[in-house]
């Protein structure tokens, strides 16, 4: 089953994809969000299974705006350095997953523009399998972790490396990971959530990132160093789990050509087999439109 949030920004309703149509979810307008539906799936699951194209209010999928499937998740957790190389060599780093937060304000939907903030001279993107939590839990063992997953979607973890590194060459306390990964639009998500039953093996999916049609990142989720079950368990120990939480599970290594910084006008496509394509156009922000003082971040080689 594929679940979407569709409609104008700020007015999204939740729906179900049936072929080339979106069927609005039959719940009260005050409870219209997918966040609410997922948190109460025992109540709404049978209703979702019963809808079809003859349900009232169906709209064509083509031409409909698809927003971020989840609008106000309680937590968005990123995972750093979680993919082995093509030969299976694990990434360098600590034995436990590297976890960080991205704010809900960084979410963007399918085909939404992604703005490059004027503070940075370089933004890079990373296609990632996003795990959507469906059941609360704390200190969940790995053997039970998959039971807490509601489904999966596509995410892109955008980063401004110069902002993130900040003045960390002077002190680790000056590392600006939240700022460098948390700008508005720095977490495109979508185009829909595919329920767990439709993806029985999330470790056998192909991930690709295209920029203007050029493949920049490509690899199988089988190369994950920490599996989805391990990540869910680790997050549960560190922060607890709640329905609607999102875990970004990391990105494959770049192709031989290396990383390509995003520029104005680029088309970023994030693809995962079994889910679909998340597409966004890149738009540069001008300092004039930002209407705020210019903040210059300094690094070991001077300002940037």
N, C-alpha and C positions, 0 to 999 in steps of 0.2 A: 504494500500500500504506500502511496505517495501523498504526503500532506503538505499543503502550501499556505502561505499568507499572501493574499492577493488584494490589489486595489491601490488607490492613491496613497502616497506616503503619509503616515499618521492616521489613516482610515482603513488599515488592512483588516480583512476578514480571513478566517481560516477556511480552507476548503480541501477537497480530495480530488486528485487527478483520476479521471476515468477516460482513457483514450486521449482524445484531443479536446476534452472538456474539463472544466473545473466545476465541481458541485459544491456549493456553499455548505458548510457544516451546520446542521439544524439545531442551533442552540441560541439562547437569548443573547441579544446584542451586548448586554453588560458582561457576558462571559465569552466573548468572541475569539479570544486569542488562543493560538496553539499552546502557549505556555499553560493555560488553564486546562485545555483538553488533555495534554500529556499528563499533567498532575492528577487528573481524574479519569484516566484511561479505563479503569474497571467499570466506570459508569458509562463512558461514551464509546468504548470500543465496539460494542455490538451495533450501536447506531451508525458508526462509520462504515461497518461492513455491509450495511443494508442499503446505502445510498447508491444511485446509479444515474445515468444520463437523463432519465425521466423525472428526476427530482426537481422541484421548482427552483428557479433562479439560476440554472446552469448557464455558464458563460464559456465562450471558446477560449482555449488555452492560448492560441495564437493572438497576439496583440494585448494580452492582459499583463499588467505589471505584477511581477512576483517580488515581494519584499523579502527581507530576511525572515526565514521561517519562524524564528523566535525573536521577539521584540525586546523583552526585558529579562533575559536569563539571569538567574542569581549569580552565577559564576561562569566566566570564560577562562579556561585554563589552557595555556600553551605548554608545549613540551619541547625543550631544546635538544638538539643533537641526538635524534632517535632513530636514525637510519644507518645501517651498515652500507659499505660500498658494494659495488657490483660483484666483488669476490667474496662477500660475506664478512669482511673485516669490520669489527665493531667500531663505532665512533670513539674518539678520545673524550674522556670525561669521567665524572664520578660514577660509582656503581648504581646509584639511585637515579631515577628520572629527574631531569632539570625542569622544574615547574615555575611558571610565571603567569601573571594575570593580564588580560586585556579587558578594557571596560566595555560595557554594553553600548556606550556611545560610539564605539568604533565599528559597529555593525553597518553593513550595506547589503542591498539586495541584488538579485540578478538583473543585469543591464543598468544598474544604477551607476552614475559617474563616481569615480574614485579620485579624490582631490589630493594632489601632491602639495604638502604645506611649504610655505616659502622659507621656513627656517632651515631646511635641509637641502643639500645639493645632490643627495643620492637616496633613492628609495628602491628596495628590492622586494620581490614577492616570493611566496612559497606556497604551492598547492598542498593541502593537507586533508586527510580523512578526519572529519569531525564526528565525534561520538556524542550522541545525545542521551543524557541520563533520563530514565523513566521511573526510578524507584529510589527513595531515600535510603541512606545507609551510612554507617560509621565503622571503620576498621573491618571492612568487608574482605574476607579471604579471596585469594585469586580464584579458587575453585567455584566461588559463588558470584564472581564479579559480572559475568555475562548476563546474569538474571537482572541486573540493574540497568542494562542498556535498553533504551526504547528504540533507537534507530540510528541512522547515519545520514550525514549530508556532506557537502563540499565546503571547505573554508579556504581562505587565503590569508596567510599571516604576513602582512606587510610590515616592513621595518625600515626605519631611517637610521642606518648604522652610525653615522656621524653624531646624530643627536643621542643615540643610545650610549655610545662610548663616552660622550661628554668629556669631562675632565678626569676620567677614571685612571688615566696614567699617573695622576697625582695621588689618588687614593681610591681603593675599591668602593668606598662610601659614596663616591661621586658618579657611580655607574647609573645611567638613566634608562633602564630597561622599560619601565612603565611609560615614560615619555616617548621613547623612540619607537614603541610598538602600539601606542594608544591613541594616536591622532584619529579624528573622525574619518570614517571610511577605511580604516586600516584592518578591518576584518570582514570582507565580503563573505556572505554565507548563503547557501542555497544550491540549486534553485528551489529545492523541496527536501523534506525529510523522507527517507525510505525506511520503513519499519524493519526491525531486526529480522523478522521471519523471512523477508525477501532477500536478505544478504546473509546466508547461513555461515559463510566463511569470510570474515572481513580481512583475513590475512592472505587473500588471493585476489586482490584488486589491483588494477593497473592505474597509476597516477601519472598525469602529464600536465605540464604547464606550457602554454603557447603564448608568445608575445608576437603579435602581428603575423601569426601563422608559423613562426619559427619555434621549434621545440626546445625549450630551455631546461626543463626538468622532466625526467622520465624514470619510472621505476615501479616495482611491485611492492605492495604493502607486506609481502613476505620478507622484505628486508628490514622491517621494523626490529630494532634492538629490544625494546620493551613492547610486548604485545598489547592489544586493547584490554585484555583481562588484567594484565599487570598494571597498566596505567590507571584503570578504574579503581583497582585495589589501592594503589599508592595515593591517588587523590582522596579516596575515602579516609585513609589514615591521616593525611595531612590536613584536610579541610572538611571532611564529611561530604556526602552526596545529597542532592535535592533534585526532584524532577525538573527538567528543563536546563540543568547544568550542561555545559558544552566543554568537551576536552578535545583540543586540537592535537593530533597524534604525531606530528612531525612531518617532514618533507624529504623526498628522495634527494640524493646528491645531484648537483648540476651536471649537465653533459660536458663533454670535453671543451666546448666553447666557453664555459664559465658563465658567470652571472651577468645579466644585462639590466642595468638600472632603467627604471621606468621613466618615460618622457611624455610630455603633452601629446595627446592624440593616439597613444598606443592602445591597442585592443588586447586586454589580458583575458585569456581563457584558461580556466582551471577545470580539468577533466578527470573523472574517476569512473572506471567501468562499473556498471551496475547501478550507477546513480545518475550521471548525466554531465552537463556542461554548465559551469558558472561563468558568465561573461560580464566584463566591466570595461568601460572606456576610461582612460586616464586623462585627467584635466589638471593643469598646473594652476596653483593659486598665486595671484600677484600680491606683492606687499601692499599695494594700494587697497585691494579688496579686503585684505586681512584687517586693515584699520586698527593696527596696534603697533607698539614700538618694535623695532627690529631687534631680535634676540640673536646674538652671535655666539655659537658654541665654539670653544677652543679645544684643540687637541694637541698632541705632542709636536706636531709640525706647524702650529699656528692656527689661525681662525679658518673656519669653513662654514 
